[in-house]
Amino acid sequence: MSSYAKRLMWPVLVLVALIVINVSVTGFDFIVPHVNDGRLSGAFVNILRRSAPLLLIALGMTLVIATKGIDLSVGAVYAIGAAIACQMIIDAPDQSAAGLIFSAIALALVVTAVIGAWNGTMVAYFGIQPIVATLILMIAGRGIAQLVTGGQIPKVEDSSPFTQLGRGELFTVPLPIVIAVLMLVALALLTRRTALGMLLESVGGNPEASRLAGIRAKGITVLVYLVCGLCAGLAGLIGAANLGSADANNGGLWIELDAILAVVIGGTALLGGRFYLLGTAIGVVIIGTLEDTIINVGLSSQWQFTAKAIVVFVVALLQSPEFRGWILKPFKRRPAAPAPAKEVAAK
Amino acid sequence: MSDDPIVQMTGIRKDFTGVRALDGVDFTLRPGEIHAVMGENGAGKSTLIKVLTGVHHPDAGEILLDGRPVRFHSPGAAQAAGISTVYQEVNLTDNLSVAENLFAGREPRLGPFINFRAMRRKAKALLDDIGIDLNVAAPLSSYSIAMQQLVAIARAVDIEAKVLILDEPTSSLDRDEVAVLLGVMRRLAENGTAMVFISHFLDQVYEICDRMTVLRNGQLVGEWATADLPENALIGHMLGREAATLEQIERTAAAHHVEDEAPLVQATGLGRKGSIAPYDLEVRRGEVVGLAGLLGSGRTETVRLIAGADRADSGSLVFDGEATGFHNPRTASARGIAYCPENRKTEGLVGDLTVAENMILAMQASRGWARSIPVARRDKLVAEFIEKLDIRPANPDMPVKNLSGGNQQKVLLARWMLIEPKLLILDEPTRGIDVGAKADIQKLVAELSADGMSVLFVSAELDEVTRLSDRIAVLRDRELIAVLEAEADMTTEKIVDTIVAGGHGNE
């Protein structure tokens, strides 16, 4: 538990620093939400609402990265999920029928889960490197989304309940936040209340030892890619519902990179093994808050990418044991003292 | 050859955390000689070489190069001083040409440009010099490993190597390729290059080497001229006949067997091409079968087939009265076969996971991910085994990579004891661990077999095998050559004799 807390310390500190900067510029309104027209609002709530799709994708990505893998196709899968649901809804005569909405959502989720499982199968059973296996769908996926929408951007009527998925709220809390948090809780329970999390970390930490211990590594690998695909599809639905349309070319564009970024900021190593879902969630919020911070401190939006890069750089440095050792060196006691005692014990 | 030594190492000591890898080792290399460093795994061969090549720094002792004391702080410094190493895996760039590989980093130049014509000419001359003929413009990858090896040697020699270290250079070569390599080595020796040759192929060592230095358990056993050290004496020195420094383990050998009962393991003609010749092996219930043989003799390969870690391509395996077809580690563990692999770090443990997690891994794997072991039961089991095996520190939540070798081995043992297997396969369980843990593990093996568990026990230490085993399977050159009954008068000499005799039988 203490190692878990240590892992989360730096991301939390960075997030707190960002929040303090914003509060000092715009006042406590930034962080304190207020209820307006029966819906929770405020700058920070907006950040969370906007970050929900990224959180969903980053959670799936965390599990994939824990197995020493990576999923580059999530942005394209996002577009596919969005395209399927929107196209099915606009093709129907009554865009508000509950049955239609449910089946559109279900179809989109099933298809994206199958796509995820396909990625996992290529990695686990065909032995294709994850970056290559998922690169295929990263490229082909947007093509598939275009085929689904016939090259158009399907626009769902604003009156359709589907848009509530992105714009609605539950007990004043925006629905995207509710969904993303539920997914975080569900995945945390799935991995930490069962043995899945430990087996994942074992497979990612040492595949050969895991095989010799009798772990079904292939099945587990397919499962996490499936979950990752499903999360991407769900993110696509929320994004499309919010906009009321599905853009095959630009929906979820480059979101895979932000997701990987969030995972890394959250303390999960790209080398696989230990993973931190809560760390990933904090990483997502850091990325979201950063965008607002740039505007709030009066920088032009052109600064966005540069500022993001700087924050990533700082977090990466803080997480590097070499860097920490180097920077803390002058403050440490000289380690020479306990060494002789050890020497004696060894003899 | 009686010149002053080119390399003289005296009193070299090297400690790794808790383990003394080298303890006062001397090593002398003379110009133009080919000198073998012999010893089993963990004897300290590679540590000695790494000290010489600047990879490790000795904790004590002195290195003289050409009579002058030297201290290498990096492999680069050793190379600059004229000590080059050619490893088992070729350290060259596959997709560059032979000539480019030979001159990488020191290309002949024409102003700022590489003079390819001169480079090819010089490469040709260099290879001619050592007597091999290659198309120097062809990519290195178009040649066999043997030829790549020779290119690596040519490169090392050309960088004015006074001392050339060949670390297992022949292990992936066939007979003809070995002959070419040995020929090149002879030619280099005639030109005055001193060579250190490390190989577990005794026939090659006897064919090419002038002298040998034998190490065991990090200590110098001695240095001999090849002609003065017959093969059986060498094997004896390598494997050791250390007096029973460990507490004597009471074995009532084979007393608990029901003789007419069907054996637990019955392997018939089980084999795998390129790894182990087909063999027959029986293991009865409650029996400890030791596997003895030199490094590379096929000990590990033999047990990996039974463990399902590798797939056999011939023969059959009957386990517990049931024919097992092609099986994998998972089905093997479901049937009650547990395998503790030779290399704890790469094949056994998951370093980042905790002691507790590593312990329950096999049990959890057999239950599947959905059926987590209840926390209370898990904590109880883990605490029980930490106490039973005396694992220190007794902290179930510590990452297993922070434990010492002996304690890591115990964690691995606990993992398999948790599933209560019928057959426990231990591959070098006592290698590189301290004497106390070694004794614990040996005692444990004796206890488990007394309780009716069958054990396949692989060890490079003949003493250990002799002491623990009811029967001993002897291997040589990837072939099981004999199964000896361990009678009361079983000695390590008998095993050594069997290994030597088996070699002559093949000739």
Chai-1 contact restraints between the chains, C-beta under 6 A:
chainA,res_idxA,chainB,res_idxB,connection_type,confidence,min_distance_angstrom,max_distance_angstrom,comment,restraint_id
A,T194,B,W369,contact,1.0,0.0,6.0,A-B,restraint_1
A,T194,B,A370,contact,1.0,0.0,6.0,A-B,restraint_2
A,T194,B,S372,contact,1.0,0.0,6.0,A-B,restraint_3
A,A195,B,Q364,contact,1.0,0.0,6.0,A-B,restraint_4
A,A195,B,W369,contact,1.0,0.0,6.0,A-B,restraint_5
A,A195,B,S372,contact,1.0,0.0,6.0,A-B,restraint_6
A,L196,B,W369,contact,1.0,0.0,6.0,A-B,restraint_7
A,M198,B,E357,contact,1.0,0.0,6.0,A-B,restraint_8
A,L199,B,W369,contact,1.0,0.0,6.0,A-B,restraint_9
A,S202,B,V350,contact,1.0,0.0,6.0,A-B,restraint_10
A,G205,B,V350,contact,1.0,0.0,6.0,A-B,restraint_11
A,G205,B,D352,contact,1.0,0.0,6.0,A-B,restraint_12
A,N206,B,V350,contact,1.0,0.0,6.0,A-B,restraint_13
A,E208,B,E347,contact,1.0,0.0,6.0,A-B,restraint_14
A,A209,B,E347,contact,1.0,0.0,6.0,A-B,restraint_15
A,A209,B,G348,contact,1.0,0.0,6.0,A-B,restraint_16
A,A209,B,V350,contact,1.0,0.0,6.0,A-B,restraint_17
A,R211,B,P329,contact,1.0,0.0,6.0,A-B,restraint_18
A,L212,B,A309,contact,1.0,0.0,6.0,A-B,restraint_19
A,L212,B,P329,contact,1.0,0.0,6.0,A-B,restraint_20
A,L212,B,P341,contact,1.0,0.0,6.0,A-B,restraint_21
A,L212,B,E347,contact,1.0,0.0,6.0,A-B,restraint_22
A,A213,B,L361,contact,1.0,0.0,6.0,A-B,restraint_23
A,A213,B,A362,contact,1.0,0.0,6.0,A-B,restraint_24
A,A213,B,A365,contact,1.0,0.0,6.0,A-B,restraint_25
A,G214,B,P329,contact,1.0,0.0,6.0,A-B,restraint_26
A,G214,B,R330,contact,1.0,0.0,6.0,A-B,restraint_27
A,G214,B,S333,contact,1.0,0.0,6.0,A-B,restraint_28
A,G214,B,A362,contact,1.0,0.0,6.0,A-B,restraint_29
A,G214,B,A365,contact,1.0,0.0,6.0,A-B,restraint_30
A,I215,B,A365,contact,1.0,0.0,6.0,A-B,restraint_31
A,G273,B,D352,contact,1.0,0.0,6.0,A-B,restraint_32
A,R274,B,D352,contact,1.0,0.0,6.0,A-B,restraint_33
A,A346,B,G18,contact,1.0,0.0,6.0,A-B,restraint_34
